[in-house]
């Protein structure tokens, strides 16, 4: 019990410290000098606005910071509920979620991606499973704007839930688009998608994806080599 209490105390410090760090990075010394616990919902909204705007413009560091910070809100709310703590962050979440929704509806690819992603985060803290049709819709809106994380996530959704695809084997095409942008995880996911799809009737990889697979095999990727051999073998 003592160890659990210490862990909870440490976890409760993580969010304020992270907020102060991000505020200092993005708002200048004045906001960074404010006591961590005094950040308001308006402060957070301002920080998030800067991070999301920068992410939409291609700033990967801003995307990573936002992706670390926003889920920590839910983590803190979970801790507040389970440890009889003041519901400081819990009270902020509805306004911040509404801000995220408005940004997504306004066309922000980062916010659209996170409207889909947040459902998975919430499920980790006891929320019901997400409605995959809604998740796929948000990922698709972001992916169509060329946002690589959303392309990777949409590809995974379509791979496991092909009923949301608009064409056969569409998952591979989104994973390929993300992989072309340098998303290493998308490349690994694309290999898995090809492994699954080649067992389905009437499968033939897109020409670009076939070339990508061959290049990966030529570079020494064992899984890619195996897939090239399987695709070349007569049925």
C-alpha positions as CSV (number, residue, x, y, z in Angstrom):
1,X,0.0,0.0,0.0
2,X,2.9,2.4,0.8
3,X,4.4,1.7,-2.7
4,X,1.0,2.3,-4.4
5,X,0.6,5.6,-2.5
6,X,4.1,6.7,-3.5
7,X,3.3,5.8,-7.2
8,X,0.1,7.8,-7.1
9,X,1.8,10.8,-5.6
10,X,4.5,10.7,-8.3
11,X,2.0,10.2,-11.0
12,X,0.0,13.2,-9.8
13,X,3.1,15.3,-10.2
14,X,3.7,14.3,-13.8
15,X,1.0,16.3,-15.5
16,X,1.7,19.7,-13.8
17,X,5.4,19.3,-14.5
18,X,4.8,18.4,-18.1
19,X,2.4,21.3,-18.5
20,X,5.0,23.7,-17.1
21,X,7.7,22.3,-19.5
22,X,5.4,22.7,-22.5
23,X,4.3,26.1,-21.4
24,X,7.9,27.2,-21.1
25,X,8.8,25.8,-24.5
26,X,5.8,27.5,-26.3
27,X,4.8,30.5,-24.3
28,X,8.0,32.1,-23.2
29,X,9.5,32.5,-19.7
30,X,6.5,34.3,-18.2
31,X,4.1,31.4,-18.5
32,X,6.9,29.0,-17.6
33,X,7.5,30.7,-14.4
34,X,4.0,30.3,-13.1
35,X,3.4,27.6,-10.5
36,X,2.6,24.4,-12.3
37,X,-0.7,23.8,-10.4
38,X,-2.0,27.3,-11.3
39,X,-2.3,26.6,-15.0
40,X,-5.9,27.2,-16.0
41,X,-8.1,25.7,-18.7
42,X,-7.4,28.8,-20.8
43,X,-3.7,28.3,-20.3
44,X,-4.0,24.7,-21.5
45,X,-6.1,25.6,-24.5
46,X,-3.6,28.2,-25.5
47,X,-0.7,25.7,-25.2
48,X,-2.7,23.1,-27.1
49,X,-3.6,25.6,-29.8
50,X,0.0,26.4,-30.5
51,X,1.1,22.8,-30.5
52,X,-1.7,21.7,-32.8
53,X,-1.2,24.6,-35.2
54,X,2.5,23.8,-35.4
55,X,1.8,20.1,-35.9
56,X,-0.6,20.9,-38.7
57,X,2.2,22.7,-40.4
58,X,4.5,19.7,-40.2
59,X,6.3,20.2,-36.8
60,X,6.8,16.7,-35.6
61,X,8.1,17.8,-32.3
62,X,4.9,19.7,-31.6
63,X,2.9,16.6,-32.6
64,X,4.9,14.4,-30.2
65,X,4.5,17.0,-27.3
66,X,0.8,17.2,-27.9
67,X,0.5,13.4,-28.1
68,X,2.2,13.1,-24.8
69,X,0.3,15.9,-23.0
70,X,-3.3,15.4,-24.1
71,X,-3.6,11.8,-23.0
72,X,-2.0,12.8,-19.6
73,X,-5.2,14.7,-18.9
74,X,-7.2,11.5,-18.9
75,X,-4.5,9.8,-16.8
76,X,-4.7,12.6,-14.3
77,X,-8.5,12.4,-14.2
78,X,-8.3,8.7,-13.6
79,X,-6.0,9.2,-10.7
80,X,-8.1,12.0,-9.3
81,X,-11.1,9.6,-9.3
82,X,-9.2,6.7,-7.7
83,X,-7.2,8.5,-5.1
84,X,-9.7,10.9,-3.6
85,X,-7.8,13.9,-5.0
86,X,-9.2,17.3,-5.9
87,X,-10.9,17.1,-9.4
88,X,-8.9,19.9,-10.8
89,X,-8.1,18.4,-14.2
90,X,-11.3,16.4,-14.4
91,X,-13.2,19.7,-14.4
92,X,-11.1,21.0,-17.3
93,X,-11.6,18.0,-19.6
94,X,-15.1,18.8,-21.0
95,X,-14.0,22.2,-22.2
96,X,-10.7,20.9,-23.7
97,X,-12.5,18.0,-25.4
98,X,-14.9,20.5,-26.9
99,X,-12.0,22.6,-28.1
100,X,-10.5,19.5,-29.7
101,X,-13.8,18.7,-31.4
102,X,-14.1,22.2,-32.8
103,X,-10.6,22.1,-34.1
104,X,-11.3,18.8,-35.8
105,X,-14.5,20.1,-37.4
106,X,-12.6,23.1,-38.5
107,X,-10.3,20.9,-40.5
108,X,-7.2,20.5,-38.3
109,X,-5.6,17.1,-39.3
110,X,-3.9,16.8,-35.9
111,X,-7.2,17.3,-34.1
112,X,-9.0,15.0,-36.4
113,X,-6.5,12.3,-35.8
114,X,-6.8,12.8,-32.0
115,X,-10.6,12.6,-32.2
116,X,-10.1,9.1,-33.3
117,X,-7.1,8.3,-31.1
118,X,-8.5,9.6,-27.9
119,X,-11.2,6.9,-27.8
120,X,-8.4,4.3,-27.5
121,X,-6.8,6.3,-24.7
122,X,-10.1,6.6,-22.9
123,X,-10.6,2.8,-23.1
124,X,-7.4,2.3,-21.3
125,X,-9.0,4.1,-18.3
126,X,-12.2,2.2,-18.3
127,X,-14.3,3.8,-21.1
128,X,-16.5,1.5,-23.3
129,X,-15.0,0.3,-26.6
130,X,-15.0,3.0,-29.3
131,X,-17.5,3.1,-32.1
132,X,-15.2,2.1,-34.9
133,X,-17.2,3.7,-37.6
134,X,-16.7,7.1,-35.9
135,X,-13.0,6.4,-35.4
136,X,-12.5,5.5,-39.0
137,X,-14.3,8.6,-40.1
138,X,-12.0,10.9,-38.1
139,X,-8.9,9.0,-39.2
140,X,-10.0,9.2,-42.8
141,X,-10.6,13.0,-42.6
142,X,-7.1,13.5,-41.3
143,X,-5.5,10.9,-43.6
144,X,-7.0,12.5,-46.7
145,X,-5.0,15.7,-45.8
146,X,-1.8,13.7,-45.9
147,X,-1.3,13.3,-42.1
148,X,0.9,10.3,-41.8
149,X,-0.1,9.2,-38.2
150,X,-3.7,9.1,-39.4
151,X,-2.8,7.3,-42.5
152,X,-1.1,4.6,-40.5
153,X,-4.0,4.4,-38.0
154,X,-6.6,4.3,-40.7
155,X,-4.7,1.5,-42.5
156,X,-4.8,-0.5,-39.3
157,X,-8.5,0.1,-38.7
158,X,-9.3,-1.0,-42.3
159,X,-7.0,-4.0,-42.0
160,X,-9.0,-5.3,-39.0
161,X,-12.4,-3.8,-40.0
162,X,-12.5,-4.0,-43.8
163,X,-16.2,-3.2,-43.7
164,X,-15.2,0.4,-43.4
165,X,-13.0,0.4,-46.5
166,X,-14.2,2.1,-49.6
167,X,-12.4,-0.4,-51.9
168,X,-10.8,-3.9,-51.6
169,X,-7.4,-3.9,-49.8
170,X,-7.6,-0.2,-49.1
171,X,-5.7,-0.6,-45.9
172,X,-2.5,-1.2,-47.8
173,X,-2.8,2.0,-49.7
174,X,-3.0,4.2,-46.6
175,X,-0.2,2.3,-44.9
176,X,1.9,2.8,-48.0
177,X,1.2,6.6,-48.0
178,X,2.4,6.8,-44.4
179,X,5.4,4.6,-45.1
180,X,6.4,6.9,-48.0
181,X,6.5,9.8,-45.5
182,X,9.0,7.9,-43.4
183,X,6.6,6.4,-40.8
184,X,8.6,3.2,-39.9
185,X,5.7,1.7,-38.0
186,X,3.5,2.0,-41.1
187,X,6.0,0.1,-43.1
188,X,6.0,-2.8,-40.7
189,X,2.2,-2.6,-40.6
190,X,2.1,-2.7,-44.4
191,X,4.1,-5.9,-44.4
192,X,1.6,-7.5,-42.1
193,X,-1.3,-6.2,-44.2
194,X,0.2,-7.8,-47.3
195,X,0.8,-11.1,-45.4
196,X,-3.0,-11.1,-44.6
197,X,-4.2,-9.9,-47.9
198,X,-2.3,-12.3,-50.1
199,X,-4.3,-15.1,-48.6
200,X,-7.6,-13.5,-49.8
201,X,-9.3,-14.2,-53.1
202,X,-8.4,-12.0,-56.1
203,X,-5.5,-10.3,-54.3
204,X,-3.0,-8.4,-56.3
205,X,-0.8,-5.7,-54.8
206,X,-0.9,-2.3,-56.2
207,X,2.1,-1.7,-58.6
208,X,3.7,0.9,-56.3
209,X,3.3,-1.3,-53.3
210,X,4.7,-4.2,-55.2
211,X,7.8,-2.1,-56.1
212,X,8.1,-0.9,-52.5
213,X,8.0,-4.5,-51.3
214,X,10.6,-5.6,-53.8
215,X,12.9,-2.7,-52.8
216,X,12.5,-3.7,-49.2
217,X,13.3,-7.3,-50.0
218,X,16.4,-6.2,-52.0
219,X,17.5,-4.2,-49.0
220,X,17.6,-7.4,-46.9
221,X,14.2,-7.4,-45.2
222,X,13.6,-11.1,-44.5
223,X,9.8,-10.7,-44.2
224,X,9.6,-8.8,-47.4
225,X,11.7,-11.4,-49.2
226,X,9.3,-14.1,-48.0
227,X,6.3,-12.1,-49.2
228,X,7.9,-11.6,-52.6
229,X,8.4,-15.3,-53.0
230,X,4.9,-16.1,-51.9
231,X,3.4,-13.6,-54.4
232,X,5.5,-14.9,-57.2
233,X,4.5,-18.5,-56.5
234,X,1.7,-20.0,-58.6
235,X,-1.7,-20.3,-56.9
